[in-house]
Amino acid sequence: MKLLCVTGKKGSGKSVIIGIASRYGIKSLEMHDPVYDAMRKKGIPLTHENIIRFAEGLRKNKDFGIVARMMLKKIRNEKIKDKILIICGIRHPDEVMEFRKKYDCLFLAIDADPKVRFRRIISRARNEDSRTLEQFMKKGQSENKMLGIDQAMEPADITMTNNRNMREFSEKLTNLIKFMVKK
């Protein structure tokens, strides 16, 4: 199985690849899936605050690869044997290293200008999202400091910028998926 591991900051367009991949019959998992599974198992409600607290607790000993190992266990337990699997939402370089120990991985980083990402976040209208550009930037800096998202993007095999229209970006992602399917 080949993994396409995807990272990027909030609002960069990471989730777009999930829809495209599904059109080609490619399964996608998100890095929060095993975290949510573990929380449900312990009876912890999936609120934004609880998710952050739980994820911080997992990484409290500076074990930044733990969520990737949880994902690997999920892949094993669910006996996923697809030719290609998308793993979306990588947050730390240690997660990539964990996946690369077990699978052939192509690592994609998606980036976008902060103002573009903020406009997208506002249009999603999720309760936990920032309401001002200043809040958005502060929250991004805090998440980056805690999780190392900028560092996770550095070792990417491919970096795509998503500052323009979604049609153009979707075409780039579609071409990547077609390339992977042919390999």
GIUR-V539026 format. One record per backbone hydrogen bond with DSSP energy under -0.5 kcal/mol. CO is the residue of the C=O (numbers start at 1). NH is the residue of the N-H. E is the energy in kcal/mol with one decimal. If there is no record, write none. Layout:
CO,NH,E
CO,NH,E
This chain:
1,104,-0.9
2,85,-2.2
3,5,-0.7
3,106,-2.8
4,87,-2.5
5,108,-3.3
6,89,-1.6
6,90,-2.6
7,110,-2.5
9,12,-2.0
13,16,-1.1
13,17,-0.5
14,17,-1.1
15,18,-0.8
15,19,-1.0
16,20,-1.6
17,21,-2.9
18,22,-2.0
19,23,-1.1
20,23,-0.6
20,24,-0.6
21,24,-1.4
21,26,-2.5
22,25,-1.5
25,27,-0.5
27,86,-2.4
29,88,-2.8
30,33,-2.5
31,35,-0.5
32,36,-2.9
33,37,-2.5
34,38,-2.2
35,39,-2.3
36,40,-2.8
37,41,-2.3
38,42,-1.4
39,44,-2.8
40,43,-1.4
43,45,-0.5
45,47,-1.8
47,51,-2.6
48,52,-2.2
49,53,-2.6
50,54,-2.9
51,55,-2.8
52,56,-2.6
53,57,-2.1
54,58,-2.0
55,59,-1.6
57,60,-0.9
59,62,-2.0
62,64,-1.3
63,66,-1.1
65,69,-2.1
66,70,-2.2
67,71,-2.2
68,72,-2.7
69,73,-2.1
70,74,-2.0
71,75,-2.6
72,76,-2.3
73,77,-3.2
74,78,-2.4
75,80,-2.2
76,79,-1.3
79,81,-0.5
83,2,-2.7
84,27,-0.6
85,4,-2.5
86,29,-2.8
86,88,-0.6
87,6,-3.0
88,31,-2.8
90,8,-0.6
92,95,-1.3
92,96,-1.0
93,97,-2.0
94,98,-2.0
95,99,-2.0
96,100,-2.6
97,101,-1.3
98,102,-0.7
99,102,-0.9
99,103,-2.5
103,105,-0.6
104,3,-2.8
105,107,-0.5
106,5,-2.3
106,108,-0.6
107,157,-1.9
107,158,-2.0
108,7,-2.5
109,160,-2.8
110,9,-0.6
111,162,-3.1
113,117,-2.6
114,118,-2.6
115,119,-2.0
116,120,-1.9
117,121,-2.4
118,122,-2.7
119,123,-1.9
120,124,-1.3
121,125,-1.2
121,126,-0.5
126,129,-1.4
132,136,-2.5
133,137,-2.7
134,138,-2.4
135,139,-2.9
136,140,-2.2
137,141,-2.3
138,142,-2.4
139,143,-2.7
140,144,-2.4
141,145,-2.4
142,146,-2.3
143,147,-3.1
144,148,-2.3
148,152,-2.2
149,153,-1.6
150,154,-1.0
151,155,-0.7
153,156,-1.5
158,109,-2.7
160,111,-2.8
165,169,-1.7
166,170,-3.2
167,171,-1.9
168,172,-1.6
169,173,-2.2
170,174,-2.7
171,175,-2.4
172,176,-1.8
173,177,-2.5
174,178,-2.8
175,179,-2.2
176,180,-2.3
177,181,-2.5
178,182,-1.9
179,183,-1.3
